[in-house]
Amino acid sequence: MRILDEINDNPLEYVLIMLTISEARQFLRALQKLVPQEDKELDPTNHIHVTDDDLSRQVTIGIYTPSSLQHLHERVRRLVEEN
């Protein structure tokens, strides 16, 4: 797991996320769409954005494998490789 503070461009080690029921359901649905089925290959550019109910906060989640790193934005690739 890699967590990036996109505003400050720094890795984070500890994050607390508190969700409403509505946000948790949105998060779960988004993750279910993001995770590939057993017989499908990972789309390295696929990612999801989950926002809070008033759209003031956002979590972006992507899935990577060693072979998909080349397709990621340089900043994200650096985060994965260096942390």
C-alpha positions in Angstrom: 0.0 0.0 0.0 1.3 3.4 -1.0 -0.4 6.7 0.1 0.5 10.0 -1.4 -0.4 13.5 -0.2 -1.0 14.9 -3.6 -0.9 18.5 -2.5 2.5 18.3 -0.8 3.8 15.4 -3.0 4.9 13.4 0.1 4.2 9.8 1.1 2.1 9.2 4.1 2.4 6.3 6.4 -0.6 6.5 8.6 -4.1 7.7 7.5 -7.4 7.6 9.3 -10.5 7.6 7.1 -13.9 8.0 8.6 -16.9 7.3 6.3 -20.6 7.7 6.5 -22.7 4.7 5.5 -23.4 6.3 2.1 -19.6 6.9 1.6 -18.7 3.4 2.7 -21.2 1.9 0.2 -19.8 4.1 -2.6 -16.3 3.1 -1.6 -17.2 -0.6 -1.6 -18.9 -0.4 -5.1 -16.0 1.5 -6.5 -13.5 -1.1 -5.2 -15.6 -4.0 -6.6 -15.4 -2.4 -10.0 -11.7 -1.7 -9.8 -10.5 -5.2 -8.8 -10.2 -7.4 -11.9 -11.9 -10.7 -12.1 -9.6 -13.8 -11.9 -9.5 -14.3 -15.7 -9.1 -10.6 -16.6 -5.9 -8.7 -16.9 -5.3 -5.6 -14.8 -5.9 -2.3 -16.6 -2.9 -0.3 -15.3 -4.6 3.0 -16.0 -7.8 2.2 -14.2 -8.5 4.0 -11.0 -11.4 5.3 -9.0 -12.3 8.5 -7.2 -14.5 8.3 -4.1 -15.8 11.7 -2.8 -17.5 12.6 0.3 -21.2 13.5 0.3 -20.6 17.2 -0.3 -17.7 16.7 -2.8 -15.2 18.5 -0.7 -12.8 15.6 -0.1 -11.6 12.8 -2.4 -9.8 9.6 -2.3 -8.2 8.2 -5.4 -7.4 4.5 -5.5 -5.6 2.4 -8.2 -4.2 -1.1 -8.3 -0.7 -1.8 -9.5 1.5 -4.7 -10.2 5.3 -4.7 -10.9 4.6 -4.9 -14.7 2.0 -2.1 -14.6 4.3 0.5 -13.0 5.5 1.7 -16.4 2.0 3.0 -17.2 1.7 5.1 -14.0 2.3 8.8 -13.7 6.0 9.4 -12.9 5.2 10.9 -9.4 3.1 7.8 -8.5 5.7 5.4 -10.0 8.4 7.1 -7.8 6.2 6.7 -4.7 5.7 3.0 -5.3 9.4 2.3 -6.2 10.9 4.4 -3.3 8.6 3.5 -0.5 
